[in-house]
Amino acid sequence: MPVRDLIIVGAGPSGLSAAIASKQRGLDYQVIEQGALVNSIYHFPPQMVFFTTPELLEIGGLPFVSPYEKPTRAEALRYYRKVVDAYDLQITFDETVLSVALEPEEPRDRQDKVLFAVETRSTHGVRRVRHARNVVLAVGYYDHPNLLGVPGEDLPHVHHYYGESHPYYRQRVVVVGGGNSAAESALELHRAGAHVTLVHRWSELKSTIKYWVKPDIENRIKEGSIAARFNTRVTEIRPTSIIVTRGRESTLEAEGERSAASARGWGPARSNESQSTLEAEGERSAASARGWGPARSNESQSTLEAEGERSAASAREWGPARSQEDELPADTVFLLTGYHPDYDLLTRAGVSLNDRGVPAYDADTFETNVGGLFVAGGVISGKDTAPIFIENGRFHGEKIVEVISARR
């Protein structure tokens, strides 16, 4: 039974950098990729432009030459093909890893060595098991969209990935989300002649939107070319429409996420306010609006309470205090609400995850709580995918291989 030094799962920039380092250090390695080379980049919209400069996408010391300040998807695909050819990397394509498991082994030259069994299935349905002393999971997160969990999400006109705008000419299209993908998709659809409505459950678009895209989308919303529903969440998707709810409930949910993000250093702080605290804030705001004076003679207590709720809602930019349900026409729905790593593969391999889906790993070595099993690239970010880009994830593989080589 052949046993490799290392199996690398994923042929994205992080996995490729690990493969290059393995070849340079003389390790017996194999890369396994479920789709095409740099599969996530391949599935980006064809017209996509990177946020970064070409040199920050480089791996293996090979220059990424582009005439543009911001490289395109097509240029990146061409560059990574050249990298693989230059190093003649060993990659198996169209083979999905089903499981990574520790396997008992009779003692050989060292009793402390572990053995992993990596089970795969090809696109033709062929299963096989490979063995290695070490495994790197560089699987990213783009293959697993964040689901809303609402009725109708599985309808055929609902998509979690955006491709091209042309098919949606003169269609009523709803784009759900507030980040780069949602903003860029909404703009392209609008300019291709679609009637676009953007739905986002926070009160404003994300600050991380590309700097040349953000003013564009904001101006299109301001002028009414793109309709926008903020502080709004989708509750149901129907064959020709969606049901959305705007108001207190959806905003409280968004505020809860904003507070959690703030605790992790992302976004503005909005505290751990309980419902009673928010109600008290409403009463204080209402009282302040009335100057803390006596009630006007024609106001009943219930009127004052309603005024208090409205004033507090206005102060927090919530709009109406009670949830408001609307039905929006939709021929096509794009749910561009982000993506997450393959939690199931990680947990079945024995990797511990925290409440945000971040695997337990050593920040210096990228080794997980399972000895010999490493993580690299976007998979280490859990639900909070923003901190890991190609720019920093491309260095993980080199460090991992350095650790593995030192143990030989």
C-alpha positions in Angstrom: 0.0 0.0 0.0 1.7 3.3 -1.1 1.8 6.0 1.5 2.5 9.5 0.5 4.1 12.2 2.7 1.2 14.6 2.0 -2.2 14.7 0.3 -3.4 18.2 -0.4 -7.2 18.6 -0.8 -8.0 21.6 -3.1 -6.2 23.1 -6.1 -6.8 26.7 -5.3 -3.9 29.2 -4.7 -3.4 27.9 -1.1 -3.3 24.2 -2.2 -1.0 25.0 -5.2 1.4 26.9 -3.0 1.6 23.8 -0.7 2.2 21.6 -3.7 5.0 23.8 -5.0 6.7 23.8 -1.6 6.3 20.0 -1.4 8.0 19.6 -4.7 10.8 22.0 -3.8 11.4 20.1 -0.5 11.3 16.6 -2.1 8.0 15.5 -0.5 5.9 12.8 -2.1 2.6 14.6 -2.5 -0.6 14.5 -4.4 -3.2 17.3 -5.0 -6.9 16.2 -5.2 -9.4 18.7 -6.7 -13.1 18.1 -7.0 -13.5 20.3 -10.1 -11.2 22.4 -12.3 -8.0 24.1 -11.5 -8.6 27.0 -9.1 -12.2 25.9 -9.2 -13.6 28.8 -7.2 -12.1 31.4 -9.4 -13.3 29.5 -12.4 -16.9 29.8 -11.1 -16.6 33.6 -10.5 -18.6 35.7 -13.0 -16.7 35.8 -16.3 -16.3 39.6 -16.2 -15.1 39.7 -12.6 -12.2 42.0 -11.7 -10.1 41.3 -8.6 -10.0 43.7 -5.7 -6.2 43.3 -5.5 -3.1 43.9 -7.7 -1.5 41.1 -9.8 1.6 40.7 -7.6 -0.6 39.8 -4.5 -2.0 36.8 -6.4 1.4 35.4 -7.2 2.6 32.0 -5.9 5.8 30.0 -6.3 7.8 33.1 -7.1 6.4 33.3 -10.6 5.4 36.8 -11.8 1.8 37.6 -12.6 2.1 40.0 -15.5 -1.0 42.1 -16.4 -1.5 45.4 -18.2 -4.2 46.3 -15.7 -3.9 47.5 -12.2 -6.7 45.1 -11.2 -6.4 41.7 -12.9 -9.4 39.9 -14.4 -10.7 36.4 -13.8 -9.5 35.3 -17.2 -6.0 36.5 -16.5 -5.9 34.7 -13.2 -7.0 31.4 -14.7 -4.3 31.7 -17.3 -1.7 32.6 -14.7 -2.5 29.6 -12.5 -2.4 27.2 -15.5 1.1 28.5 -16.3 2.2 28.0 -12.6 1.0 24.3 -12.7 2.8 23.8 -16.0 6.0 25.5 -14.8 6.3 23.2 -11.8 4.6 20.2 -13.4 2.4 19.7 -10.3 0.7 16.4 -9.6 -3.0 17.1 -9.6 -6.0 14.8 -9.9 -9.1 16.7 -11.1 -12.8 16.0 -10.9 -12.4 13.9 -7.8 -14.3 14.8 -4.6 -12.9 13.9 -1.2 -15.6 12.1 0.8 -13.8 11.6 4.1 -10.4 12.0 5.8 -9.9 9.5 8.6 -7.1 8.3 10.8 -6.3 4.7 10.2 -4.6 2.3 12.7 -1.2 1.2 11.5 1.4 -1.3 12.6 4.5 0.3 14.0 7.2 0.8 11.3 10.3 3.0 11.6 8.6 5.4 14.0 5.6 4.6 16.3 4.5 8.2 16.5 3.7 8.5 12.8 0.0 8.6 11.8 -1.7 7.4 8.7 -4.6 9.0 7.0 -7.1 7.3 4.7 -8.5 9.8 2.2 -11.6 8.4 0.4 -12.6 10.0 -2.9 -15.2 9.7 -5.7 -14.7 10.8 -9.2 -17.2 12.4 -11.5 -17.6 9.0 -13.1 -18.6 7.5 -9.8 -15.3 5.6 -9.2 -14.3 5.4 -5.5 -10.8 5.0 -4.2 -8.8 5.4 -1.0 -5.4 7.1 -0.8 -3.1 7.1 2.2 -0.7 9.7 3.5 1.2 10.7 6.6 -0.2 14.2 6.5 -3.2 16.0 4.9 -3.8 19.6 4.1 -7.4 20.8 3.7 -7.3 23.8 1.4 -10.9 23.5 0.4 -12.0 27.1 0.7 -15.7 27.9 1.2 -17.2 28.9 -2.2 -18.9 25.5 -2.7 -21.2 25.9 0.2 -23.7 28.9 0.1 -25.3 30.2 3.2 -28.9 29.2 3.0 -31.7 31.4 4.2 -33.8 28.4 5.2 -37.1 29.8 3.9 -39.8 28.1 1.9 -39.2 28.2 -1.9 -35.4 28.5 -1.6 -35.1 25.3 -3.8 -37.2 26.6 -6.6 -35.6 26.5 -10.1 -35.5 30.3 -10.6 -33.5 30.8 -7.3 -29.7 30.9 -7.5 -26.8 31.2 -5.0 -24.3 32.0 -7.7 -24.3 34.8 -10.3 -22.9 34.3 -13.8 -23.9 36.7 -16.6 -26.5 39.3 -17.0 -27.8 38.9 -20.6 -30.4 36.1 -19.9 -32.2 38.4 -17.5 -33.0 41.2 -19.9 -36.4 42.8 -19.1 -36.9 40.3 -16.2 -37.8 41.3 -12.7 -34.8 40.3 -10.7 -34.4 40.3 -6.9 -30.8 40.3 -5.5 -30.5 39.4 -1.8 -27.3 40.5 -0.1 -25.3 43.6 0.7 -21.7 42.8 -0.2 -19.5 42.8 -3.3 -21.3 40.0 -5.1 -24.8 41.5 -4.6 -23.6 45.0 -5.5 -21.8 44.0 -8.7 -24.5 41.7 -9.8 -27.2 44.3 -9.3 -25.3 46.8 -11.3 -24.6 44.5 -14.2 -28.2 43.2 -14.3 -29.5 46.8 -14.3 -27.2 47.8 -17.2 -28.3 44.7 -19.1 -31.9 45.9 -18.9 -33.2 43.9 -16.0 -35.6 45.5 -13.4 -33.6 45.0 -10.2 -34.5 45.2 -6.6 -31.8 44.8 -3.9 -32.9 43.3 -0.6 -30.6 43.6 2.5 -31.4 42.9 6.1 -29.0 45.6 7.4 -29.6 49.3 7.2 -26.7 49.9 4.7 -24.4 48.2 2.3 -21.3 46.6 3.6 -18.2 48.8 3.9 -16.1 46.1 2.3 -17.6 46.6 -1.1 -14.9 47.5 -3.7 -14.2 51.2 -3.6 -15.0 51.7 -7.3 -18.3 49.7 -7.0 -19.7 51.3 -3.8 -20.4 54.8 -5.0 -21.8 53.3 -8.3 -24.4 51.1 -6.5 -25.2 53.8 -4.0 -25.9 56.4 -6.7 -28.0 54.0 -8.7 -30.1 53.3 -5.6 -30.3 57.0 -4.8 -31.6 57.9 -8.3 -34.0 55.0 -8.2 -32.5 53.0 -11.1 -32.1 50.1 -8.7 -34.8 49.7 -6.1 -33.5 48.8 -2.6 -35.1 47.4 0.5 -32.9 47.8 3.6 -33.7 46.4 7.1 -35.6 43.7 5.2 -35.4 40.0 5.2 -36.9 37.3 2.9 -39.4 35.1 4.5 -40.7 33.1 1.5 -40.0 32.7 -2.2 -42.8 31.9 -4.6 -42.8 31.1 -8.3 -43.2 34.7 -9.4 -42.6 36.7 -6.3 -40.9 36.9 -2.9 -42.3 37.8 0.5 -40.2 40.1 2.6 -40.5 41.5 6.1 -39.3 44.9 7.1 -39.3 46.2 10.7 -38.3 45.5 14.2 -37.8 41.7 13.9 -35.6 41.8 10.9 -33.5 44.7 12.2 -33.0 43.0 15.6 -31.7 40.0 13.9 -29.3 42.0 11.8 -28.2 44.0 14.9 -27.4 40.8 16.6 -25.1 39.7 13.8 -23.6 43.2 13.8 -22.9 43.0 17.5 -21.2 39.5 17.0 -19.2 40.9 14.1 -18.1 43.8 16.2 -16.8 41.5 18.9 -14.6 39.9 16.3 -13.4 43.3 15.1 -15.8 43.6 12.1 -18.2 46.4 11.6 -19.6 49.0 14.0 -20.4 48.0 17.6 -24.0 47.5 18.5 -24.0 46.1 21.9 -25.5 43.1 23.7 -28.8 44.9 24.3 -31.6 42.8 25.7 -35.2 43.4 24.5 -35.9 45.2 27.8 -33.0 47.6 27.2 -34.3 48.3 23.7 -37.8 49.0 25.1 -36.3 51.3 27.7 -34.4 53.1 25.0 -37.7 53.5 23.1 -39.4 55.0 26.2 -36.5 57.4 26.8 -36.5 58.5 23.2 -40.2 59.1 23.2 -40.1 61.0 26.4 -37.2 63.1 25.1 -39.2 63.9 21.9 -42.0 65.2 24.2 -39.6 67.1 26.3 -40.3 65.0 29.4 -43.3 67.2 30.0 -46.9 66.2 30.8 -49.0 64.5 28.2 -51.0 66.7 25.9 -54.6 66.6 26.9 -55.9 64.8 23.8 -53.3 61.9 24.0 -54.3 58.7 25.5 -51.7 56.4 27.2 -51.8 54.0 24.3 -51.2 56.9 21.9 -48.2 58.0 23.9 -46.8 54.4 24.0 -47.2 54.1 20.2 -45.5 57.5 19.8 -42.7 56.2 22.0 -42.2 53.1 19.8 -42.2 55.1 16.6 -39.7 57.7 18.0 -37.4 55.0 19.2 -37.6 53.2 15.9 -36.8 56.4 14.0 -33.9 57.2 16.3 -32.5 53.7 15.4 -33.4 54.2 11.7 -35.7 51.2 11.9 -38.8 52.8 10.3 -42.1 51.4 11.4 -41.8 49.6 14.8 -44.1 46.8 13.7 -42.9 44.3 11.1 -44.3 45.1 7.6 -44.8 42.3 5.1 -44.6 43.0 1.4 -44.8 40.9 -1.8 -42.3 41.8 -4.5 -42.5 40.5 -8.1 -39.6 38.3 -9.1 -38.9 36.3 -12.2 -35.4 35.4 -10.9 -33.9 35.5 -7.4 -30.2 35.7 -6.6 -29.5 34.8 -3.0 -25.9 36.2 -2.7 -25.7 35.9 1.1 -22.2 34.4 1.3 -20.6 31.0 1.7 -19.0 28.8 4.3 -16.4 25.9 4.5 -17.4 22.3 4.4 -18.1 21.9 8.1 -19.2 18.2 7.7 -15.9 17.2 6.2 -14.0 18.9 8.9 -16.0 17.5 11.8 -16.0 14.0 10.5 -12.2 14.2 10.2 -12.2 15.0 14.0 -11.5 18.7 13.7 -13.1 20.8 16.5 -15.0 23.9 15.4 -16.1 26.9 17.5 -19.5 28.5 17.3 -18.4 30.5 14.3 -17.3 27.4 12.4 -13.6 28.2 12.8 -11.5 25.1 13.1 -9.1 24.6 16.0 -5.6 25.1 14.6 -2.2 26.4 15.7 -1.7 29.9 14.3 2.0 29.2 13.7 1.8 25.8 12.0 -1.8 25.6 10.8 -2.1 22.1 12.3 -5.5 21.3 13.7 -6.3 19.4 16.9 -5.8 16.3 14.8 -2.1 15.8 14.5 -0.9 15.7 11.0 -4.1 17.3 9.6 -3.6 20.9 8.5 -5.9 23.7 7.2 -4.9 26.4 4.7 -6.6 29.3 3.0 -10.3 30.3 3.4 -11.3 27.1 5.2 -9.7 28.5 8.4 -12.1 31.5 8.5 -15.4 29.7 9.3 -18.4 31.9 8.8 -16.3 35.1 8.8 -14.8 34.7 5.4 -13.6 38.4 5.0 -10.2 38.0 6.8 -8.8 35.4 4.4 -8.0 36.3 0.8 -5.7 34.8 -1.8 -3.2 37.6 -0.7 -2.6 36.0 2.7 -3.9 32.5 2.2 -1.2 31.8 -0.4 1.5 31.7 2.3 -0.1 29.0 4.4 1.0 26.1 2.3 4.7 27.1 2.5 4.6 27.2 6.3 2.8 23.9 6.5 5.2 22.1 4.3 8.1 23.6 6.3 6.6 22.0 9.5 6.1 18.6 7.8 9.6 18.6 6.4 11.1 19.3 9.8 9.4 16.2 11.2 10.7 13.7 8.6 
